Structure formats: structure tokens, C-alpha cells
Amino acid sequence: MGDRLSTSEGSRLQFSQDESYHPPKTPDAVVRPVSEQEISKIVSLCSRYRTPIIPFGAGTSLEGGILAIHGGVCIEMSAMNQVLRVNGEDQDVTVQAGVTRMQLNSQIRETGLFFPVDPGADATIGGMTSTRASGTNSVRYGTMRENVLNVRVVLANGKVIKTGGRARKSAAGYDLTRLFVGAEGTLGVITEVTLRLHGIPEATTVAICSFPSVRAAVSCSVSTIQYGVPVARIELIDKLQMRACNNYSFLNLPEAPTLFFEFHGSTAGVREQAETVEGIAKGLGGESFKWAEKTEERTHLWQARHDALYAALALKPGAQAWSTDVCVPVSRLAECIEDTRLDIEKSRATATIVGHVGDGNFHVIFLIDPKCPEEQKIARQINHRMISRVIAMEGTCSGEHGIGIGKKDYLDIEFGEALGIMHDLKHTLDPCNLMNPGKVLDSDYYSSQIS
Ligand SMILES: Cc1cc2nc3c(=O)[nH]c(=O)nc-3n(C[C@H](O)[C@H](O)[C@H](O)COP(=O)(O)OP(=O)(O)OC[C@H]3O[C@@H](n4cnc5c(N)ncnc54)[C@H](O)[C@@H]3O)c2cc1C
């Protein structure tokens, strides 16, 4: 593979860390394949020599998914970056796994279609598929789970399979597509993904509104959904995060719990949607409902939302951010966020809260002094109490960031007996535990087989 295989310390360090708080772990080698066939050969060789394989997309994940905790070969996907086929009439596209979401949208813009799933970072489609990612648009357009039609995967034995076709629905057999969506590279290396696309709306309007409390803001979000307003985005930013966004993104908005909305549709339709929501917001004490119709203003506001993590970091220079992620049924969201905020304050931690509240999903961004073990301990305790609260509310320990190494302990509490079936599936597809070992599931379940 020439210079597409490297064992230099520089390359190994470059691919040893994601955007999480977990310390780096270096792989033994990094390879940059250019084809599915090459990946199949690499995986077959690794399998023969019992060497772990770690697929690497853009490295933006937040739970340590790409750390080489058992060493091994990092398969770096950036050279698999071709948009292979756009089917305008069927509104779908097939891409190589290393294509990033922004690259995809920029390459298909002229077709009048777009791909809506938008995690805050410019992640790869392979990484997003593998973490079952979502983002601000998911309340209307769904997550990766709803938008992936088919994947091509190199399995641990080097064989290549496809899991579906391009049909909009299918009742054929077990749903293997959904098995690989969210598998975090533990079942195979995804080489190609076929995705649903959506029409770029005729009109888009953005509105923001501040509220007297988080409860009022969340109630507005819940009522908006219950009224059947087909809102495209509803994002919550809490008071401290709003201060951070004002400073970092040069906004001048009230320091209060704030909802960002986006409406898609016809020109008349978006106005009607926004007016309905304005009425709901006013009824809940929402103030200064402000519309942003100009493209530059809208882009600026959404960029501010996407930059929330970096804005929070700027609140505490030198701090490390730990962004956790949970999801509850929307009816429990206000209570869950309020209890979590109270816990943060009682524990004297510094943390902001942001959320894709239309889905019941929110993140706590802890700002931790890396030299202070006490701050790390406090954050871990708050996180633990929050996840226990969420699971008691029939929610989940991860709405979108995945499990990686950070949340493995919670799968048992969330799934009980079903966790054994996950281990069995993993063992069937990867009997030597070589595909991203130690992620999602503990390695020691079938550990005797790791070299
Ligand atoms: C500022 C910021 C904001 C974010 N906001 C969001 C958000 O709103 N929503 C959200 O869901 N996430 C968010 N994230 C997290 C992150 O962007 C997502 O988890 C994303 O899906 C990771 O994609 P990636 O290409 O970076 O994958 P990586 O980090 O490289 O890998 C993630 C996992 O997928 C596996 N993997 C990667 N490529 C493949 C492949 N081809 N085949 C098999 N396995 C593979 C890896 O082994 C790893 O387990 C955010 C991150 C940051 C830094």
C-alpha cells in the first residue's frame, strides 16, 4: 500500500483520539484504503494474524469509539470519498463511507435535494451510520436509523455483504441494515451507504424565543409537536449556554432558556407554522419571539448553535469539555432537565445544557479542569445519576453519541437479558473479537480469543 500504510509515531498519534474526554490510545498502524477490495484484504490479513481493526471516519465521536484500546490497525476512511450515484427521481444517493455530510450536501445541491442529518461536526457518512447519529433536523426528517436504506459491509472474515436495496420499504427477512446502523464498527467496516434524500424546501424561516424557565421552553416544544406543527428544528439552549453563545458567536440575545426553531415549507406554510408557534410560546411566557428570514441571519444563528461546544469551552479557559447525551420520552423532558440542572448546581459543577428537545434528547456539557480529579469525579457522579434518572423514565443512556467505551456499563441496566443477545450477535459475526474490540460491549465476555 506504499505510503498509505504508516507505523510512524506521528500518524499513530493522529488517529489515537476523538473529540471526547477519554485519553488517547494509539493503534499500531494506520492504513488508508482506496477501495472495498482493499479493505477486504486488510481485514482478512488482520483476521489471520488476530489483529484488532478500528474503522476511523472523521474522529469526531464523543465516547471514545475510535480509541485503539487493544492496539491494532486503524482503517482511516478519508480516501473513500466518492459520491457514487444520485437518483433524483427516487430521492436517494449512494456514497462511499468516507464522504462527509457537508461534502455530500455541497455535491448534490444542484439536484434540489439535501441530506438532513447534521451532527454539529462535519462527520463522515460511515461514522454517522455507525453511531446512529442525528442532529437538529431529526425531529422532522429522522435520524440515521430512518435515512439509511442499505449498507455494504466488509465482515470480520473479509466477506462483503449488502443489507438492502433502494426500495423505500421492505418486509424481507431480518433487518440487517438496522443491525449495522449504530454498531460502532464492532460488526464490520462499512464501505458504502445508500441514503434517503429530501427536497430542499421552497421556504425556510427561523425564529428564536426566550422563556422564563426551562420548563416553559420545553412545554412550548412539546405543545408544538402535539399541535402537529411539522417543525424542522427545535433546539433548547439553557441560560448559561446562552451566555456562552452570546460571547462566542457575537449574539445579543437575552440570557435565558431559549428555543431556536426552523420551519420548512411553502412561503405561506412557514409563516403559518411560525405564527402558530409564536402563539403557543406567548401563552407560556415566551418573550421577544424574533424571526430571522434572511439567509445570512439564519446561517449565523444556526452556526452559533452548532458551535455550542466551543462556546461553552470558552467560558472556562483551559477546561476540557465532556459532552454527555441522553434521551427521554418528551413528556418527561422538562422534569429530567430540571432535576439534572438542580443536581449540577448542588454539586457546584460548571456545565451547560443544550438539547434537540423535539426528540426528547439533551446534552450536558461539563467543563472540567483536566488537572483536577475532583471535578472529573463530580461530573462522573452527576452523569451517573442523570443516566439512572433517564432509564427510570424509560429513556436511553444515549440518544445519538453512542456507547463507545464511555457508556458500556449502562447497557446492562437499560437492556437486561437482551444484552446477552447483543453479545451472541457480536460473537457470531466476529468470533475472535477483532472488530473495534472493547467498544459497545465488554471484551472480556468472549475475551479468551483476543491475541
Ligand atoms: C462539536 C460536535 C458536535 C456534535 N454534535 C452531534 C450531534 O448533534 N449529533 C450526533 O449524533 N453526534 C454529534 N457529534 C458526535 C459525532 O459528530 C458523531 O458521533 C458522528 O457520527 C461521528 O462520525 P465520524 O465520521 O467522526 O466517526 P468517528 O468518530 O471516526 O467514528 C465513530 C464510530 O464509528 C466507527 N466507524 C467510523 N467509520 C466507520 C465505517 N466506515 N465502518 C464501520 N465503523 C465506522 C468508528 O470505529 C467509531 O466507533 C458531535 C461532535 C462534535 C465534536
The ligand as an SDF file (V2000), in Angstrom:
LIG
                    3D

 53 58  0  0  0  0  0  0  0  0999 V2000
  -18.9670   19.8080   18.0250 C   0  0  0  0  0  0  0  0  0  0  0  0
  -19.5980   18.4590   17.8950 C   0  0  0  0  0  0  0  0  0  0  0  0
  -20.9710   18.3750   17.7920 C   0  0  0  0  0  0  0  0  0  0  0  0
  -21.5880   17.1250   17.6470 C   0  0  0  0  0  0  0  0  0  0  0  0
  -22.9480   17.0700   17.5130 N   0  0  0  0  0  0  0  0  0  0  0  0
  -23.5440   15.8820   17.3170 C   0  0  0  0  0  0  0  0  0  0  0  0
  -24.9690   15.8100   17.1060 C   0  0  0  0  0  0  0  0  0  0  0  0
  -25.6690   16.8150   17.1060 O   0  0  0  0  0  0  0  0  0  0  0  0
  -25.4990   14.5900   16.8820 N   0  0  0  0  0  0  0  0  0  0  0  0
  -24.7460   13.4420   16.8560 C   0  0  0  0  0  0  0  0  0  0  0  0
  -25.2950   12.3720   16.6230 O   0  0  0  0  0  0  0  0  0  0  0  0
  -23.4190   13.4900   17.0950 N   0  0  0  0  0  0  0  0  0  0  0  0
  -22.7970   14.6660   17.3060 C   0  0  0  0  0  0  0  0  0  0  0  0
  -21.4460   14.7140   17.4970 N   0  0  0  0  0  0  0  0  0  0  0  0
  -20.6720   13.4590   17.5510 C   0  0  0  0  0  0  0  0  0  0  0  0
  -20.0860   12.9860   16.1960 C   0  0  0  0  0  0  0  0  0  0  0  0
  -20.0050   14.0100   15.2450 O   0  0  0  0  0  0  0  0  0  0  0  0
  -20.9140   11.8230   15.6710 C   0  0  0  0  0  0  0  0  0  0  0  0
  -20.8220   10.7380   16.5750 O   0  0  0  0  0  0  0  0  0  0  0  0
  -20.5140   11.3240   14.2720 C   0  0  0  0  0  0  0  0  0  0  0  0
  -21.4920   10.4470   13.8070 O   0  0  0  0  0  0  0  0  0  0  0  0
  -19.1580   10.6340   14.2270 C   0  0  0  0  0  0  0  0  0  0  0  0
  -18.7610   10.4870   12.8660 O   0  0  0  0  0  0  0  0  0  0  0  0
  -17.2220   10.3940   12.4670 P   0  0  0  0  0  0  0  0  0  0  0  0
  -17.1420   10.3010   10.9860 O   0  0  0  0  0  0  0  0  0  0  0  0
  -16.4500   11.4770   13.0860 O   0  0  0  0  0  0  0  0  0  0  0  0
  -16.8710    8.9820   13.0940 O   0  0  0  0  0  0  0  0  0  0  0  0
  -15.6470    8.5510   14.0080 P   0  0  0  0  0  0  0  0  0  0  0  0
  -15.5710    9.4070   15.2130 O   0  0  0  0  0  0  0  0  0  0  0  0
  -14.4310    8.4450   13.1840 O   0  0  0  0  0  0  0  0  0  0  0  0
  -16.1200    7.0860   14.4080 O   0  0  0  0  0  0  0  0  0  0  0  0
  -17.2670    6.8890   15.1920 C   0  0  0  0  0  0  0  0  0  0  0  0
  -17.5240    5.3950   15.3530 C   0  0  0  0  0  0  0  0  0  0  0  0
  -17.9040    4.8350   14.0990 O   0  0  0  0  0  0  0  0  0  0  0  0
  -16.9830    3.8280   13.6890 C   0  0  0  0  0  0  0  0  0  0  0  0
  -16.7930    3.9930   12.2380 N   0  0  0  0  0  0  0  0  0  0  0  0
  -16.3820    5.0900   11.5740 C   0  0  0  0  0  0  0  0  0  0  0  0
  -16.3920    4.8560   10.2570 N   0  0  0  0  0  0  0  0  0  0  0  0
  -16.8080    3.5760   10.0820 C   0  0  0  0  0  0  0  0  0  0  0  0
  -17.0030    2.7240    8.9530 C   0  0  0  0  0  0  0  0  0  0  0  0
  -16.7830    3.1480    7.7130 N   0  0  0  0  0  0  0  0  0  0  0  0
  -17.4190    1.4560    9.1670 N   0  0  0  0  0  0  0  0  0  0  0  0
  -17.6620    0.9970   10.4110 C   0  0  0  0  0  0  0  0  0  0  0  0
  -17.4780    1.7550   11.5180 N   0  0  0  0  0  0  0  0  0  0  0  0
  -17.0760    3.0250   11.3510 C   0  0  0  0  0  0  0  0  0  0  0  0
  -15.7170    4.0760   14.5000 C   0  0  0  0  0  0  0  0  0  0  0  0
  -14.9700    2.8940   14.6650 O   0  0  0  0  0  0  0  0  0  0  0  0
  -16.3000    4.6080   15.7850 C   0  0  0  0  0  0  0  0  0  0  0  0
  -16.7320    3.5440   16.6010 O   0  0  0  0  0  0  0  0  0  0  0  0
  -20.8020   15.9370   17.6480 C   0  0  0  0  0  0  0  0  0  0  0  0
  -19.4090   16.0290   17.7720 C   0  0  0  0  0  0  0  0  0  0  0  0
  -18.8120   17.2700   17.9040 C   0  0  0  0  0  0  0  0  0  0  0  0
  -17.3190   17.3340   18.0210 C   0  0  0  0  0  0  0  0  0  0  0  0
  1  2  1  0
  2  3  1  0
  2 52  2  0
  3  4  2  0
  4  5  1  0
  4 50  1  0
  5  6  2  0
  6  7  1  0
  6 13  1  0
  7  8  2  0
  7  9  1  0
  9 10  1  0
 10 11  2  0
 10 12  1  0
 12 13  2  0
 13 14  1  0
 14 15  1  0
 14 50  1  0
 15 16  1  0
 16 17  1  0
 16 18  1  0
 18 19  1  0
 18 20  1  0
 20 21  1  0
 20 22  1  0
 22 23  1  0
 23 24  1  0
 24 25  2  0
 24 26  1  0
 24 27  1  0
 27 28  1  0
 28 29  2  0
 28 30  1  0
 28 31  1  0
 31 32  1  0
 32 33  1  0
 33 34  1  0
 33 48  1  0
 34 35  1  0
 35 36  1  0
 35 46  1  0
 36 37  1  0
 36 45  1  0
 37 38  2  0
 38 39  1  0
 39 40  1  0
 39 45  2  0
 40 41  1  0
 40 42  2  0
 42 43  1  0
 43 44  2  0
 44 45  1  0
 46 47  1  0
 46 48  1  0
 48 49  1  0
 50 51  2  0
 51 52  1  0
 52 53  1  0
M  END
$$$$
